C-alpha cells in the first residue's frame, strides 16, 4: 500500500467509475452519468463534472481547433 493510498483511500464507487471509463473511453452516456455523479458529490468535484460533461458533449474539441476568434 502506498502512502497516498493510506492517506487518501479511494471511494469504491469512484474506483468502479474510473475503471469502466478507462475500459470504455467512447461511452458518452457513461461520461455524462459520471459527470452527474461528480456534481452530486459537490465541492471540488463540481468543476471536474463540468469539464467531464463538456468533453462528453464535444468529443472532437481540441485546444488548437478554430473557435472563430483570432489570436492576439
C-alpha positions as CSV (number, residue, x, y, z in Angstrom):
1,X,0.0,0.0,0.0
2,X,1.4,3.4,-1.0
3,X,1.4,6.4,1.4
4,X,-1.1,8.1,-0.9
5,X,-3.5,5.2,-0.7
6,X,-3.1,5.1,3.1
7,X,-3.8,8.9,3.4
8,X,-6.4,9.2,0.6
9,X,-8.3,6.0,0.2
10,X,-10.4,5.8,-2.9
11,X,-14.1,5.5,-2.8
12,X,-15.1,2.1,-4.2
13,X,-17.8,3.7,-6.4
14,X,-15.2,6.2,-7.8
15,X,-12.9,3.2,-8.5
16,X,-15.6,1.5,-10.4
17,X,-16.3,4.6,-12.5
18,X,-12.7,5.2,-13.4
19,X,-12.2,1.5,-14.3
20,X,-15.2,1.5,-16.5
21,X,-14.4,4.8,-18.2
22,X,-10.8,3.7,-18.9
23,X,-12.1,0.5,-20.5
24,X,-14.8,2.3,-22.4
25,X,-13.4,5.7,-23.4
26,X,-16.0,6.2,-26.2
27,X,-19.1,5.7,-23.9
28,X,-20.5,9.3,-23.9
29,X,-23.6,8.3,-21.9
30,X,-21.4,6.9,-19.1
31,X,-19.3,10.1,-19.1
32,X,-22.5,12.2,-18.7
33,X,-23.8,10.0,-15.9
34,X,-20.4,10.1,-14.2
35,X,-20.5,14.0,-14.5
36,X,-23.9,14.0,-12.8
37,X,-22.4,11.7,-10.0
38,X,-19.5,14.1,-9.6
39,X,-21.8,17.1,-9.4
40,X,-23.9,15.4,-6.7
41,X,-20.8,15.0,-4.6
42,X,-20.4,18.8,-4.7
43,X,-17.5,20.9,-3.6
44,X,-14.3,20.5,-5.6
45,X,-15.9,17.8,-7.8
46,X,-18.2,20.3,-9.5
47,X,-15.6,21.8,-11.8
48,X,-14.4,18.2,-12.7
49,X,-18.1,17.4,-13.5
50,X,-18.3,20.4,-15.8
51,X,-15.1,19.5,-17.7
52,X,-16.2,15.9,-18.0
53,X,-19.6,16.9,-19.3
54,X,-18.0,19.4,-21.8
55,X,-15.7,16.7,-23.3
56,X,-18.5,14.1,-23.4
57,X,-20.7,16.6,-25.4
58,X,-17.8,17.9,-27.5
59,X,-15.6,14.8,-28.2
60,X,-13.8,16.3,-31.2
61,X,-12.8,19.6,-29.4
62,X,-9.2,20.3,-29.2
63,X,-7.3,23.5,-28.0
64,X,-6.0,24.1,-31.5
65,X,-9.4,23.9,-33.1
66,X,-10.8,27.1,-34.7
67,X,-13.2,28.8,-32.5
68,X,-13.9,31.7,-34.8
69,X,-11.7,34.0,-32.7
70,X,-8.4,35.5,-33.9
71,X,-5.3,35.2,-31.8
72,X,-3.8,38.4,-30.5
